[in-house]
Amino acid sequence: MYHISKYLAVFTLLHGAISSYAEETPPPNILLVMVDTLRADHTSAYGYSRNTTPTLARLAAEGVRFQQVFSPTSTTGPSTVSLFTSLYPIHHRYLRNGLPLDSSFTTLAEVLHAVGYQTFGIASSTVLVARGMEQGFETFDKELPHNESSHLDANRQAAGDGDRPQKDYRYQGSDRRPNFTTDRALSWFDEQRDPTRPYFAWLHYMDPHEPYTPPDEYLALFPAPDESLPIAEFNLSTLIRKYDAEIRFMDTEFGRLLDHLNSIGALDNTLIAVVADHGQGLYQHGWQGHGLQLYDEAVRIPWIMTMPENIESGQVITAPVSLLDVMPTILSYTPVALPQDSVHGKNHRRAIDEGDSLDSQRSLFFQRRKLSSEPQVPSLVSKPSVEGGMFAVRAGDWKLITAPQDDGHELYNLAQDPLETVNVHEKRPNVVNELEKLLNTWRREFKRSTQRDNAEVLPELREGLEALGYVD
């Protein structure tokens, strides 16, 4: 596989192609929105019973919704780099939050900037202000003022939620609330956008990431749990209510952004794509959070795209796809001819435009880096591997999760057990062997130095990462 940076010179030569391309078909603006910690199955756009995402549901009705979308990992930094590069973490080696991004990898923003796009990005978390994340962005808003942080609200809360101890959120300015993200984005569009050039805008909404502190008006949209419930069930219902309210808060602010952009004509000839970096465990497997496991609740995400007059409305694509596919699919609507062998993701333009069937048996791979200490969470594997990390592969009806250095395996028949509750690895050793062969082949293809695994978090980011719960 060729490295995408080999083609940067070609992209640069295409810088003048915008003008000739525009004579026939003006290149589209691109608005790419990434929502942090958003499970697909908690969005009404994907059939959730609560009306959490009316804005996303409207976009899905106007364009295409990918039904089964998976992030290659459950941690924000690595998944964002995969979104930007269309490469698996095992290749780009950005395996933990807080590292600098290796400049040898070419990002989506760099590709688009090279062909004349005005590029703007806004990061709403300490995780994404690491050096290198701004590659290709003419303007990259990564300031996190204290007064825009959700941790201010967390400090005002009571000492805890039920029997869960409240973290100490003395550090302020590690994230940004959705209303401030929208405000800052609108400021750029109103004051800095160059209408003579197409734009690429990447927006990161931090909520519904912890801490769960939704404004009262959004919390009131969802019923409070019955106080007669057992304490554990009451606490879980309260947690989910807050998570859902934060999703609605984000969705409303995203809707406010779209309404304003539409009013000023900034959505004309615009491709809009909405994804998440990863999902969130809500005690389906005995744990809450993300980054430690690779179950579907942690890696299944939404992906919705719309572009009036270019993407037929109401489409649903059911075959499994990857977050890595977003970059090549977006670029297929631009003047850039992205070489397929320069990325790991796939271009789904033909499926969208012509209804071509995608591979329902496609193998998708997942990775969680090795940890510096044992995670204190339950798991069906014998012991989450500290030395070798955790890997998974999804192929057809089967999913294998493995911690190879501990000989721990979890095998699920997703057709019969979509919630991954019954580990059948002892009953189906032949399936385990076949999936392990797929994993081992994939890992050997990208076998490289593990130096990046042990790279140090940037010191200026450590305190903010700790405030968000990334402490190992």
Secondary structure, DSSP 8 states (H G I E B T S, - for coil): ---GGGGHHHHHHGGGHHHHHHHHS---EEEEEEETT--GGGSGGGT-SS---HHHHHHHHHSEEEEEEE-S-SSHHHHHHHHHH---HHHH---STT----TTS--HHHHHHHTT-EEEEE--BGGGGSTTTTTT-SEEE----GGG-THHHHHHS-SEETTEE--------SB--HHHHHHHHHHHHHHT--TTS-EEEEEEE-TTSSS----HHHHTTS----TTS-HHHHHHHHHHHHHHHHHHHHHHHHHHHHHHHHHTTTTTTEEEEEEES---EESTTS-EESSS--SHHHHEE-EEEE-TTTS-TTEEEEEEEEGGGHHHHHHTTSS----GGG-SS---HHHHHH-----TT--EEEEE---SS---S--SSSS--SSS-EEEEEETTEEEEEEGGGTEEEEEETTT-TT-----TTT-HHHHHHHHHHHHHHHHHT----GGGG----HHHHHHHHHTT---
